[in-house]
Every structure is written in structure tokens, then in C-alpha cells.
Amino acid sequence: MPATGGLVRPGRRAAADAGRIQLRGIAQVALSASPWTGLLFTVALFADGWRIGLYGLLGAAASTVAASVLGADRNGLAKGLEGYCGCLTGISIVVRFGASWRTALVAVLAGAVCAVLGAAAGRLLGRIGLPALTAPFCLVAGVLAIALPTAPAAAAPPTAGDGVTRLSAAELGHAFCDNVGQVFFLDRWYAGLILLLGLLVASRVAAAAAACGSVVAIATACAMGLPADRISAGLYGYNAVLVAIALAATFLTLTPWTAGYAMLAALASVPFTAAWQTFAQPSGGSPFTWPFVVTTWLFLAAAPALDRPGLSFEKAK
């Protein structure tokens, strides 16, 4: 009679698979499919606050389950591609509206809508060879921010000054970490470091790209004379971090040319983010990750027309 101790029960295996998919869905926010990266990202979410961690998991699960029920591609599900927009949407809801049973219900429903919009975006953008990225999240979160205002419209953020912004050593350190943390709406510097460690677990190239994107964003924002407190909070740099990961570590083959191309895109995303904030804030809106999405689309669309090693869009198709 064979020993039973080494057998894996189907229920346990299914639960383990579901857990890996959930973690990959969180990791895919930064374009990674590693469950270990997703685990460290989850630790970072809870390090910033249990509500953020809980709503991130809730949104990712809602989006993934909805996509599965609706018959989404199984390979994409297994890679976590159906969870990341729901994760960000859930976090944006609790950050803006707080934690309650009503906002939890909104997070679940919004996550399900993300699954539908993700399928639509994938189908439409796939025809021209562009990835959906976080566009479904931006659409859902943007609609909720305008439809469910929590306060009167705020004044536009301060505009750029006449000179170069100077930051102290502490402000520089916070800006570097918060540029990464604000990808998930996190504003504690150590949460950003945990996220960077999660990227390093998956890919040294991705971690290096994120770090370089953060540095480029700080230098650009300071050169533009943008407010020091907003630079230090990471509000101008998180899109640059995502752009750098997308172009240098995900969709283009890494060469010296593509590395420079990615940093140019990261630089371009900073004034785009600042302009979007100025435009959206008076109505209570936010740029979310639109600057990352649009900048990445434009630079990927331009790549086939540029005759330099590595500037090929083959990996993204």
C-alpha cells in the first residue's frame, strides 16, 4: 500500500495555484509574473497600512475571479494579467473613500469591471500591437473619482518655480523610495524599498530600471523647479519608474540604445505627470498612471521607425 504522506490533495493544489495567481496579479502592476515578487509587494502594501493591503488583495481577487468566470484566456489568468488593474483600483478606492462595507463592495464591482475593460482594451490595442498596461484601472478609477467626489474641488497644485529645486539628503532619499512606492499609492519610504526588493527578486534589470527611472524623475523635476514637497512625496516620479521598467526591462530588448531610450521616456513622463495633475486636480481627479500608459504607448509606437539596435517591438506583440 503506497504511503499517503507524499500525496498532494487536489483541494490543496487548487488553493496553492489560486494563491500564486493572486500574487502574480499583484506583481503584474510592475510588469512581473513572479509570485515571490507579488508576495513582497503584498508585504509592502500591508507595511503601509492593513487597509491598503486588504483592498489591494480584494481588488485583485475580484478582477481575477470575474475574468475567470467570463472565460478569459487561461494563460493570461495564470500569469496574473487579470489581477493587477483590480489591485490598483481597490487601493485607489480605499485611499480616496476610506474603508467600509460600501467601499469594499465598490472595490469588488470595480475590479469586475476592470476585467471587462481589460478584455476590450487587449482586443482593440492588440490590433495595433500595443499592450493595455494599466489603462483599464485608469478608466475605472478616474470615473469613480469624478462620479463619487469626497470633497469640494481642490485648487491646482503649485506650478514650477523660476529656478532649480534643491532637496536635502533626507528629501532625496524619500523621493527615491516614494517614486517607487507611489506606484501603489504608498507614501512610506520603507514600503518603496520593499517594492524595489520585490523587483530585484524577479529581475535585476527591472530593479535597475526602476532605480534609474526614479533618479531621472528626481533630476527632471528639480530642473523644472517643481515643488520640493511633491517631489519628495514621489508624486512626479512613479510614472517614470513604470515607464523605465516597461521599456528597459519588458517590451524592448535591452541594449545601450534602448536603455537610453527608456530613460528619455522616463524623463518625458515627468512634465506629462505635472501637467496632468494641474489639469485634473481642480475637478477632484488624478493622473493615476495615465502618463505612464500614454508615454509607453507613444515610445513603443515610435520604436519600429527608429533604426537602432534593440528598438524593436517584437517582444510586445
C-alpha positions in Angstrom: 0.0 0.0 0.0 1.6 3.3 -1.0 2.3 5.9 1.6 -0.1 8.9 1.6 2.1 11.4 3.2 3.7 12.5 -0.1 0.4 12.9 -2.0 -0.9 16.4 -2.8 -4.6 16.7 -2.3 -6.4 18.3 -5.3 -8.0 20.9 -3.0 -4.7 22.0 -1.6 -3.1 22.2 -5.0 -6.0 24.3 -6.3 -5.6 26.6 -3.3 -1.9 26.9 -4.0 -2.5 27.7 -7.6 -5.0 30.3 -6.8 -2.6 31.9 -4.3 0.1 32.0 -6.9 -2.2 33.6 -9.4 -3.3 36.2 -6.8 0.3 37.1 -6.1 1.2 37.3 -9.8 -1.7 39.6 -10.3 -0.2 42.0 -7.7 3.3 41.6 -9.2 2.0 42.5 -12.7 1.4 46.0 -11.5 5.2 46.3 -12.1 5.1 44.0 -15.2 6.4 40.9 -13.3 4.9 37.4 -13.2 6.9 36.2 -10.2 4.8 35.1 -7.2 7.7 35.9 -4.9 7.7 39.5 -6.2 3.9 39.5 -5.6 4.5 38.3 -2.1 7.0 41.1 -1.3 4.7 43.6 -3.0 1.9 42.4 -0.7 4.2 42.9 2.3 4.8 46.4 1.2 1.1 47.1 0.9 0.4 45.9 4.5 3.5 47.8 5.7 1.9 51.0 4.6 -1.4 50.0 6.2 -3.6 47.0 6.6 -6.5 48.7 4.8 -4.4 49.2 1.7 -3.2 45.6 1.8 -6.7 44.3 2.2 -8.2 46.3 -0.6 -5.3 45.5 -2.9 -5.9 41.8 -2.4 -9.7 42.2 -2.7 -9.5 44.2 -5.9 -7.0 41.7 -7.5 -9.2 38.7 -6.5 -12.4 40.3 -7.8 -10.8 41.1 -11.1 -9.3 37.7 -11.5 -12.4 35.8 -10.5 -14.6 37.9 -12.8 -12.2 37.3 -15.7 -12.2 33.5 -15.0 -16.0 33.3 -14.8 -16.3 35.3 -18.1 -13.9 32.9 -19.8 -10.8 34.9 -20.2 -7.6 33.4 -21.6 -6.3 30.8 -19.2 -2.7 31.6 -19.9 -3.2 35.2 -19.1 -5.0 34.3 -15.9 -2.2 32.0 -14.8 0.3 34.9 -15.4 -1.7 37.2 -13.2 -2.6 39.5 -16.1 -6.2 39.8 -15.0 -5.5 40.9 -11.4 -3.2 44.0 -11.5 -5.8 46.6 -12.6 -8.2 45.4 -10.0 -5.5 45.6 -7.4 -4.7 49.2 -8.2 -8.4 50.1 -8.4 -9.1 48.6 -4.9 -6.2 50.6 -3.4 -7.3 53.8 -5.1 -10.8 53.3 -3.6 -9.7 52.9 0.0 -7.2 55.7 -0.3 -9.8 58.1 -1.6 -13.0 56.9 0.1 -11.8 55.0 3.2 -12.6 51.5 4.4 -16.2 50.4 4.9 -18.5 47.7 3.7 -19.8 50.0 1.0 -16.3 50.8 -0.4 -15.4 47.1 -0.2 -18.5 46.4 -2.4 -17.4 49.1 -4.8 -13.9 47.7 -4.9 -15.3 44.2 -5.8 -17.6 45.6 -8.5 -14.9 47.9 -9.9 -12.5 45.0 -10.0 -15.0 43.0 -12.1 -15.4 46.0 -14.5 -11.6 46.1 -14.8 -11.7 42.6 -16.1 -14.2 43.5 -18.9 -12.3 46.7 -19.8 -9.1 44.8 -19.8 -10.5 42.3 -22.4 -11.8 45.2 -24.5 -8.5 47.1 -24.3 -6.5 43.9 -25.1 -8.6 43.2 -28.2 -8.6 46.7 -29.5 -5.0 47.6 -28.8 -3.7 44.2 -29.8 -4.7 45.0 -33.4 -2.0 47.8 -33.5 0.5 45.9 -31.3 0.2 47.9 -28.1 -0.3 46.4 -24.6 -3.2 47.5 -22.4 -1.0 48.3 -19.5 -2.9 50.0 -16.6 -5.4 51.8 -18.9 -8.5 49.8 -17.5 -7.5 50.8 -14.0 -7.1 54.5 -15.0 -10.6 54.5 -16.7 -12.4 52.9 -13.8 -10.6 54.9 -11.0 -11.0 58.1 -13.0 -14.7 57.6 -13.4 -15.1 56.8 -9.7 -13.1 59.9 -8.7 -15.3 62.2 -10.7 -18.6 60.4 -10.0 -18.1 60.0 -6.3 -16.4 63.2 -5.1 -15.5 63.3 -1.4 -14.7 67.0 -1.1 -15.0 70.2 -3.0 -12.7 70.6 -6.0 -9.2 71.4 -4.9 -7.0 74.2 -6.1 -4.5 73.3 -8.7 -1.1 72.2 -7.4 1.7 74.8 -7.3 3.3 75.5 -10.6 7.0 75.3 -11.3 9.3 78.0 -9.9 11.8 80.1 -11.8 14.9 78.2 -10.5 16.2 74.7 -9.8 14.6 73.0 -6.8 17.1 71.9 -4.2 16.4 68.9 -1.9 18.1 67.9 1.3 19.7 64.5 1.6 16.6 63.2 3.5 14.3 64.6 0.9 16.3 63.0 -1.9 16.1 59.6 -0.1 12.4 59.9 0.4 11.9 60.9 -3.2 13.9 58.0 -4.5 11.8 55.5 -2.4 8.5 57.2 -2.7 8.8 57.3 -6.5 8.6 53.5 -6.4 6.0 53.4 -3.5 3.6 55.7 -5.2 3.1 53.2 -8.0 0.8 51.5 -5.3 -0.2 54.9 -3.7 2.2 54.1 -0.8 3.8 57.1 0.9 6.1 55.4 3.4 9.7 55.3 2.3 10.3 51.8 3.6 7.4 50.4 1.6 9.1 51.7 -1.6 12.3 49.9 -0.6 10.3 46.6 -0.1 8.8 47.1 -3.6 12.3 47.6 -5.1 13.4 44.4 -3.3 10.5 42.6 -4.9 11.5 43.8 -8.3 15.1 42.6 -7.6 13.8 39.1 -6.8 12.2 38.9 -10.2 14.8 40.7 -12.3 17.9 42.7 -11.7 17.3 44.6 -14.9 13.8 45.6 -13.8 15.1 46.7 -10.4 17.9 48.7 -12.0 15.5 50.3 -14.5 13.1 51.3 -11.7 16.0 52.8 -9.7 17.3 54.7 -12.7 13.8 55.9 -13.6 13.4 57.2 -10.1 16.7 59.1 -10.3 15.9 60.6 -13.7 12.5 61.7 -12.4 14.0 63.5 -9.4 16.6 65.2 -11.6 14.0 66.3 -14.1 11.5 67.5 -11.5 14.2 69.5 -9.7 15.4 71.0 -13.0 11.8 72.1 -13.8 11.6 73.8 -10.4 8.7 71.7 -9.2 7.6 71.9 -5.6 10.1 70.1 -3.2 7.4 68.6 -1.0 5.7 67.0 -4.0 9.0 65.7 -5.5 9.9 64.2 -2.1 6.4 62.5 -1.9 7.0 60.8 -5.2 4.1 62.4 -7.0 6.1 63.3 -10.1 8.2 60.1 -10.3 6.1 57.0 -10.1 5.1 57.1 -13.8 8.8 57.4 -14.7 9.5 54.3 -12.7 6.9 52.3 -14.6 8.0 53.7 -18.0 11.6 52.7 -17.3 10.5 49.1 -16.3 8.3 48.8 -19.4 10.8 50.0 -21.9 14.1 48.8 -20.5 13.1 45.6 -18.9 9.9 44.3 -20.5 9.0 45.2 -24.1 12.3 46.1 -25.7 15.5 44.1 -25.9 18.0 45.6 -23.6 20.9 47.4 -25.4 22.6 50.7 -24.7 20.3 52.3 -27.2 17.1 51.0 -25.6 18.4 51.9 -22.1 18.9 55.5 -23.2 15.6 55.4 -25.0 13.8 54.2 -21.8 15.4 57.0 -19.7 14.4 59.6 -22.3 10.8 58.3 -22.0 11.1 58.4 -18.2 12.2 62.0 -18.4 9.3 62.8 -20.7 6.8 61.4 -18.3 7.6 63.9 -15.6 6.3 67.1 -17.2 3.4 65.0 -18.5 2.6 64.0 -15.0 2.9 67.5 -13.7 0.7 68.8 -16.5 -1.9 66.1 -15.9 -2.0 66.9 -12.2 -2.6 70.6 -12.9 -5.4 69.8 -15.3 -7.1 67.1 -13.2 -6.9 68.3 -9.6 -9.3 71.3 -9.7 -12.1 68.8 -10.6 -11.0 66.3 -8.0 -9.4 64.0 -10.4 -5.9 62.5 -10.6 -3.5 61.5 -13.3 -3.3 58.0 -11.8 -0.9 56.1 -14.2 -2.2 57.7 -17.5 1.2 59.4 -18.0 2.9 56.0 -17.9 0.4 54.5 -20.2 0.4 57.2 -22.8 4.2 57.7 -22.7 4.8 54.0 -23.1 2.4 53.7 -26.0 4.0 56.6 -27.8 7.5 55.4 -27.4 6.6 51.8 -28.3 4.7 53.0 -31.4 7.8 55.0 -32.4 10.3 52.2 -31.9 9.8 50.4 -35.3 10.5 53.6 -37.1 13.9 54.0 -35.4 16.8 52.1 -36.8 18.9 51.4 -33.7 19.8 48.0 -32.1 17.1 46.8 -29.7 14.4 49.3 -30.8 12.1 46.6 -32.0 8.7 46.0 -30.7 8.7 42.2 -31.3 8.7 41.3 -27.6 5.5 43.2 -27.0 3.4 41.6 -29.8 
